[in-house]
Amino acid sequence: MSSQLLPRIPQDPSSFLLSQLHQKTHLCHDSLFGNRAAVPQPQTRSHQNWHQRKDSPLALAQAYQTKDKLIASHPHLAEEGAIQIVIIKTTGDKILSQPLADIGGKGLFTKEIDEALINGDIDIAVHSMKDVPTYLPDKTILPCNLPREDVRDAFICLTASSLAELPAGSVIGTASLRRKSQILHRYPLLKVEENFRGNVQTRLKKLNEKVVQATLLALAGLKRLNMAENVTSILSLDEMLPAVAQGAIGIACRSNDDKMADYIAKLNHEETRLAVACERAFLLTLDGSCRTPIAGYASKDADGNCIFKGLVASPDGTRVLETSRKGLYAYKEMMEIGKDAGQELLKQAGPGFFGC
């Protein structure tokens, strides 16, 4: 690729979206790369109580996707004010100067949202599932996953068409230890800038400014932002196994709120829900932290079976352990697949491998 072909970075669309929010919305939501949005409220409330913020375009895109699906399934929610969106800025969004592992891990992207849900400030929460800890807070349930987007990672670079084409010493920007370990395992002469955080627009801006030579981003987020034109190439699953639940959106509500549970139940995509459950069972078994590179992906093959691939690695990529499973595409069997795969890798890894 010519160095003159810079990725096109559109202006932050949240300024337009939020002009609509003041009139309409209340929705709590958590995004793939940064700022969080909030949840749909199928009932009218005073608009004066909700503080609106200019936050992550990706968070808002996922919030509006959920809102559109709610309206499609429940036409009466199209009425003005029936669904409101609230933006919730999480601790993980506020502290961008340090790696996630140093400030408490992925739960920092959901803590404030969970509290708002439990306190009744919001009625449903829309999460990027890969940011959701393997435990759910008391008094909440997450019974719904929307249809999954493409799970692969995208390579974005101004000077090369793939990781393999980058010269030795090139710096890749990624805050993900999963990506770092898999990059260095295959390309040990490359370097990785770990504290490469911020939303999609921020990361592409840093790439344009030549802070790094290339970056990897989730293809799902780029598609939801209509920014897939920035992609240089797409990494195969063999080259870069995705994060657990990558590309999946989850919708949570309070465990005693049958009305909200009924609203969101109609949005559930069961194939996605089962795949995410399998992957999260794998992650839970490993008890992985943000300091442990872990990847896992469950999918349905042409015969309708579950195919699972899992991976754990040392952060420097010198040690990578992999496993795979095949079984029935059903909840009980897929939970066992995830657990069994995790137990195998625990044994392979040995004591101390998953230490913080």
C-alpha positions in Angstrom: 0.0 0.0 0.0 1.3 3.5 -0.8 2.2 5.6 2.2 0.0 8.3 0.7 -3.1 6.3 1.2 -4.1 7.3 4.7 -7.1 5.7 6.3 -10.1 8.0 6.1 -11.2 9.0 9.6 -14.7 10.4 9.6 -15.7 13.1 12.0 -17.0 11.9 15.3 -20.6 11.0 14.6 -21.7 11.2 18.2 -22.1 14.9 17.9 -25.1 14.3 15.6 -26.4 11.3 17.5 -26.4 13.2 20.8 -28.4 16.0 19.3 -31.1 13.4 18.9 -30.6 12.0 22.4 -31.7 15.2 24.1 -35.1 14.7 22.6 -35.5 11.0 22.8 -33.3 8.7 24.8 -32.3 6.5 27.8 -30.1 3.5 27.2 -27.0 2.2 29.0 -24.3 0.6 27.0 -20.7 -0.5 26.9 -18.4 -0.4 23.9 -15.6 -2.3 22.3 -13.0 0.4 22.4 -13.7 2.9 25.0 -16.6 5.0 26.1 -19.9 3.4 27.1 -23.5 4.1 26.3 -26.6 3.0 28.2 -30.0 1.1 28.0 -33.4 1.2 26.4 -36.3 2.1 28.7 -39.6 1.2 27.3 -41.5 3.7 29.3 -41.6 7.5 29.6 -39.5 9.3 32.2 -38.6 12.9 32.8 -35.8 13.8 30.4 -34.4 16.3 32.8 -32.8 13.7 35.0 -30.4 12.3 32.4 -27.0 13.8 31.8 -26.0 13.6 28.1 -22.3 13.2 27.2 -20.4 13.2 23.9 -18.9 9.7 24.1 -17.8 6.7 22.0 -19.3 6.5 18.5 -19.1 2.7 18.8 -21.0 2.6 22.0 -23.7 4.7 20.5 -23.8 2.6 17.3 -24.4 -0.5 19.4 -27.0 1.3 21.5 -28.9 2.5 18.4 -28.7 -1.0 16.9 -30.4 -2.3 20.1 -33.0 0.4 20.0 -33.8 -0.3 16.3 -34.3 -4.0 17.1 -36.5 -3.3 20.0 -38.7 -1.1 17.9 -38.8 -3.7 15.1 -39.9 -6.3 17.6 -42.2 -4.0 19.6 -43.7 -1.4 17.3 -45.3 0.6 20.1 -41.8 1.5 21.3 -41.4 3.8 18.2 -43.5 6.4 20.1 -41.6 9.5 21.0 -39.8 9.1 24.3 -40.6 5.4 24.7 -36.9 4.6 24.6 -34.3 6.8 26.0 -30.5 6.5 25.8 -28.2 7.5 28.6 -24.4 7.7 28.3 -22.4 6.3 31.2 -18.7 7.0 31.3 -16.9 4.1 33.0 -13.6 4.0 34.9 -12.0 2.1 32.0 -12.9 4.9 29.6 -11.6 7.6 31.9 -8.1 6.2 32.5 -6.4 5.7 29.2 -2.8 6.4 30.2 -2.2 2.9 31.7 -2.7 -0.7 30.6 -6.0 -2.3 31.6 -4.1 -4.9 33.7 -2.6 -2.1 35.9 -5.9 -0.5 36.7 -8.1 -3.4 37.5 -9.0 -5.3 34.2 -12.0 -5.5 32.1 -14.6 -5.1 34.9 -13.8 -1.4 34.8 -15.8 -1.2 31.6 -19.0 -2.5 33.3 -18.9 -1.5 37.0 -20.7 1.9 36.7 -23.2 0.4 34.2 -24.0 -2.5 36.5 -24.5 -0.1 39.4 -26.9 2.0 37.4 -28.9 -1.1 36.4 -29.1 -2.4 40.0 -30.1 1.0 41.3 -32.9 1.3 38.8 -31.4 4.3 37.0 -31.5 2.3 33.8 -33.6 -0.7 32.8 -31.4 -2.6 30.4 -27.7 -2.5 29.7 -26.1 -3.1 26.3 -22.6 -4.6 26.5 -19.8 -5.6 24.2 -19.6 -9.1 25.5 -15.8 -9.4 25.3 -15.7 -6.6 28.0 -18.1 -8.5 30.4 -16.4 -10.3 33.3 -17.2 -14.1 33.5 -19.2 -13.3 36.7 -22.4 -11.2 36.6 -23.4 -9.0 39.6 -26.1 -10.2 41.9 -29.6 -9.0 40.9 -28.7 -9.0 37.1 -29.2 -11.4 34.3 -27.9 -11.4 30.7 -30.3 -13.5 28.7 -29.9 -12.0 25.3 -27.2 -11.8 22.6 -27.7 -10.1 19.3 -26.6 -11.8 16.1 -22.8 -11.9 16.1 -20.7 -9.7 13.8 -17.5 -10.9 12.1 -15.2 -12.1 14.8 -11.9 -11.6 12.9 -9.3 -8.9 13.5 -8.4 -6.3 10.9 -4.8 -5.2 10.1 -4.5 -1.5 9.3 -1.3 -0.1 8.0 -0.1 2.8 5.7 2.9 1.0 4.3 2.4 -2.8 4.2 -0.5 -5.1 3.2 0.0 -7.7 6.0 2.0 -8.4 9.2 4.3 -10.6 7.2 5.3 -7.6 5.0 6.4 -5.4 7.8 10.1 -4.9 8.2 11.9 -6.1 11.4 11.6 -3.6 14.2 8.2 -2.2 13.0 5.9 -1.2 15.9 2.4 -2.5 16.1 0.0 -0.6 18.4 -2.4 -2.7 20.4 -3.6 -2.7 24.1 -4.5 -6.4 23.8 -2.1 -9.0 25.2 -4.0 -11.6 23.1 -3.0 -9.8 20.0 0.5 -9.0 21.2 1.3 -12.7 22.1 0.0 -14.0 18.8 1.9 -11.4 16.8 5.2 -12.0 18.5 4.8 -15.8 18.3 4.7 -15.6 14.5 6.7 -12.5 14.0 9.3 -12.2 16.8 11.2 -9.4 15.0 8.3 -7.0 15.3 7.6 -4.8 18.3 4.4 -4.1 20.1 3.3 -0.8 21.8 1.1 -2.1 24.6 -0.5 1.0 26.0 -2.2 1.8 22.7 -5.7 2.7 24.0 -8.6 4.9 23.0 -11.5 4.6 20.7 -11.2 3.6 17.0 -10.9 7.2 15.8 -8.1 7.9 18.4 -6.2 4.8 17.3 -6.4 5.6 13.6 -5.3 9.2 14.4 -2.2 7.8 16.1 -1.5 5.6 13.1 -1.7 8.6 10.8 0.6 10.5 13.1 3.1 7.6 12.8 3.1 6.9 16.5 3.1 3.2 15.3 3.5 1.6 11.9 0.4 -0.5 12.1 -2.5 -1.6 14.4 -5.0 -4.3 14.8 -8.7 -3.6 15.5 -11.8 -5.8 15.7 -13.5 -6.0 12.4 -16.9 -6.0 14.1 -16.4 -2.6 15.5 -15.2 -1.1 12.2 -18.3 -2.6 10.5 -20.7 -1.2 13.1 -19.1 2.2 12.6 -19.2 2.0 8.8 -15.4 2.3 8.8 -14.4 -1.0 7.2 -12.9 1.0 4.3 -9.9 1.6 6.6 -9.0 -2.1 6.7 -5.8 -3.0 4.9 -6.4 -6.8 5.3 -8.3 -9.2 7.5 -6.4 -11.7 9.5 -7.5 -15.4 9.3 -8.6 -17.3 12.4 -5.4 -19.4 12.1 -3.2 -16.3 12.2 -5.2 -14.5 15.0 -7.7 -16.3 17.1 -10.3 -13.8 18.5 -11.0 -12.8 22.0 -13.7 -14.7 23.9 -17.1 -13.3 22.8 -15.5 -10.9 20.2 -18.1 -9.4 17.9 -21.1 -10.2 20.2 -23.4 -7.8 21.9 -25.2 -8.7 25.1 -28.2 -7.2 26.8 -28.7 -7.4 30.5 -31.6 -6.4 32.8 -32.4 -6.8 36.5 -33.3 -10.4 37.5 -36.6 -9.4 39.0 -37.7 -7.3 36.0 -39.9 -9.7 34.0 -41.2 -6.9 31.7 -37.7 -6.0 30.5 -36.7 -9.6 30.3 -39.7 -10.2 28.0 -38.7 -7.2 25.8 -35.2 -8.4 25.2 -35.9 -12.1 25.0 -37.4 -11.5 21.6 -34.1 -10.1 20.3 -32.0 -13.1 21.3 -30.0 -14.9 18.7 -29.7 -18.4 20.1 -26.7 -19.5 18.0 -24.7 -16.6 19.2 -25.8 -17.0 22.8 -24.7 -20.7 22.8 -21.3 -19.8 21.2 -20.7 -17.0 23.7 -21.6 -19.3 26.6 -19.2 -22.0 25.4 -16.3 -19.4 25.1 -17.1 -17.9 28.5 -17.1 -21.4 30.1 -13.6 -21.8 28.7 -12.5 -18.4 30.1 -14.0 -19.1 33.5 -12.3 -22.4 33.8 -9.0 -20.8 33.0 -9.8 -18.0 35.4 -7.8 -15.7 33.1 -6.9 -12.1 34.0 -6.1 -9.2 31.8 -2.4 -10.2 32.2 -3.0 -13.6 30.6 -3.4 -13.8 26.7 -6.5 -16.0 26.1 -8.4 -16.6 22.9 -11.4 -18.7 22.2 -13.9 -19.2 19.4 -17.0 -21.5 19.1 -18.8 -21.8 15.7 -21.2 -24.0 13.9 -19.9 -26.1 11.0 -21.7 -27.2 7.9 -23.1 -30.3 9.7 -24.5 -28.2 12.6 -21.8 -29.3 15.1 -20.0 -27.0 17.5 -16.3 -26.4 16.6 -14.3 -24.8 19.4 -10.7 -23.5 19.3 -8.9 -22.2 22.3 -5.5 -20.7 23.0 -3.5 -19.4 25.9 0.0 -17.8 25.6 2.8 -16.1 27.5 2.6 -12.3 27.0 5.9 -12.4 25.0 4.5 -15.0 22.6 7.3 -17.5 23.3 4.9 -20.1 24.6 1.5 -20.7 22.9 -0.8 -23.6 23.9 -3.8 -24.5 21.7 -6.7 -27.0 21.8 -9.8 -27.8 19.8 -13.1 -29.6 20.4 -16.1 -30.8 18.3 -19.5 -31.7 19.7 -23.2 -31.1 19.6 -24.4 -27.5 19.2 -26.5 -27.5 22.3 -26.1 -25.6 25.6 -25.2 -28.5 28.0 -22.7 -30.0 25.5 -21.1 -26.7 24.6 -20.6 -25.7 28.2 -18.8 -29.0 28.8 -16.7 -28.4 25.6 -15.6 -25.0 27.0 -14.8 -26.3 30.5 -13.0 -29.4 29.1 -10.9 -27.3 26.8 -10.0 -25.0 29.6 -9.0 -27.9 31.9 -6.7 -29.3 29.2 -4.9 -26.1 28.8 -4.6 -25.6 32.6 -2.8 -29.0 32.8 -0.6 -28.1 29.8 0.4 -24.7 31.2 1.3 -25.9 34.6 1.5 -23.9 37.9 2.3 -20.2 37.7 1.4 -19.8 34.0 -1.7 -17.7 34.8 -0.2 -15.8 37.7 -1.0 -12.0 37.9 
